[in-house]
Amino acid sequence: MEKKITPGDWTVHFFDDFDRFEIHTANDHDGTVIIADLGHDTEGPPEVREANAKAIAAVPDLIEALIGMMAHNRTDCNDRNCGSCSWCKAKTAIEKAGVL
């Protein structure tokens, strides 16, 4: 299954002179790609914006972990639509992200 997100490791970069955080990835063909920019006009103080940036940067790893969990734990939900077990919550999160 191919993921529909920008490939590569996503990292957080802080620009002190602009008081903003950017999430970058480097891919082999295009160089650096900016995934998100949490500028000084973004909601919240710097520590909240930094936490948000780190959460965004973790998205590819979290998606991969959820997909792996679902593939190896297919017996977690008997009806696959209960909405409350870990398997169904992982499936809902992946669908919400629209990455597959």
C-alpha positions as CSV (number, residue, x, y, z in Angstrom):
1,M,0.0,0.0,0.0
2,E,1.5,3.3,-1.0
3,K,1.1,6.2,1.4
4,K,-0.2,9.5,0.0
5,I,2.0,11.8,2.0
6,T,5.4,13.4,1.3
7,P,8.0,10.7,1.7
8,G,11.1,11.1,3.9
9,D,11.9,11.8,7.5
10,W,10.0,14.9,8.7
11,T,12.1,17.2,11.0
12,V,11.3,20.4,13.0
13,H,13.4,23.5,12.3
14,F,13.2,26.6,14.5
15,F,13.9,30.1,13.0
16,D,14.7,32.3,16.0
17,D,14.8,35.5,13.9
18,F,11.3,34.9,12.6
19,D,9.9,33.1,15.8
20,R,8.5,30.2,13.7
21,F,8.8,26.5,13.3
22,E,8.8,24.6,10.0
23,I,8.5,20.9,9.4
24,H,10.8,19.8,6.6
25,T,11.6,16.7,4.7
26,A,14.4,16.0,2.3
27,N,13.7,13.6,-0.5
28,D,16.1,12.3,-3.1
29,H,14.7,14.0,-6.2
30,D,13.5,17.5,-5.1
31,G,15.7,18.5,-2.2
32,T,14.1,20.0,0.9
33,V,10.3,20.2,1.1
34,I,8.4,22.3,3.6
35,I,5.5,20.3,5.0
36,A,4.2,23.0,7.4
37,D,5.0,26.4,8.7
38,L,3.9,27.4,12.2
39,G,4.8,31.1,12.1
40,H,4.6,33.7,14.8
41,D,1.0,34.5,13.8
42,T,0.0,30.8,14.5
43,E,-2.1,30.3,17.6
44,G,-0.4,29.8,20.9
45,P,2.9,30.6,22.6
46,P,6.2,29.2,21.3
47,E,6.2,26.1,23.5
48,V,2.7,25.1,22.2
49,R,3.8,25.7,18.6
50,E,6.9,23.6,19.1
51,A,4.8,20.8,20.5
52,N,2.5,21.0,17.6
53,A,5.4,21.0,15.1
54,K,6.9,17.9,16.8
55,A,3.5,16.2,16.6
56,I,3.2,17.0,12.9
57,A,6.7,15.8,12.3
58,A,5.9,12.4,13.9
59,V,3.0,11.8,11.5
60,P,4.8,9.4,9.0
61,D,6.1,7.3,11.9
62,L,2.7,7.2,13.6
63,I,1.0,6.2,10.4
64,E,3.6,3.4,9.7
65,A,3.1,2.2,13.3
66,L,-0.7,2.1,13.1
67,I,-0.6,0.3,9.7
68,G,1.9,-2.2,11.2
69,M,-0.2,-2.7,14.3
70,M,-3.4,-3.3,12.2
71,A,-1.6,-5.8,9.9
72,H,-0.2,-7.9,12.8
73,N,-3.3,-7.6,15.1
74,R,-6.2,-8.4,12.8
75,T,-8.1,-10.3,15.5
76,D,-8.5,-7.3,17.9
77,C,-12.0,-6.5,16.8
78,N,-14.5,-9.2,16.0
79,D,-16.9,-7.0,13.9
80,R,-14.3,-4.4,12.6
81,N,-16.8,-1.6,13.2
82,C,-17.1,-1.4,17.0
83,G,-15.4,2.1,17.0
84,S,-13.9,1.6,20.5
85,C,-11.1,-1.0,20.2
86,S,-7.6,0.0,19.3
87,W,-7.9,-1.6,15.8
88,C,-11.0,0.4,14.9
89,K,-9.5,3.6,16.4
90,A,-6.3,3.1,14.3
91,K,-8.4,2.5,11.1
92,T,-10.5,5.6,11.8
93,A,-7.3,7.8,12.4
94,I,-5.7,6.6,9.1
95,E,-9.0,7.2,7.2
96,K,-9.3,10.7,8.8
97,A,-5.7,11.5,7.7
98,G,-6.5,10.4,4.2
99,V,-3.1,9.0,3.7
100,L,-3.9,5.7,2.0
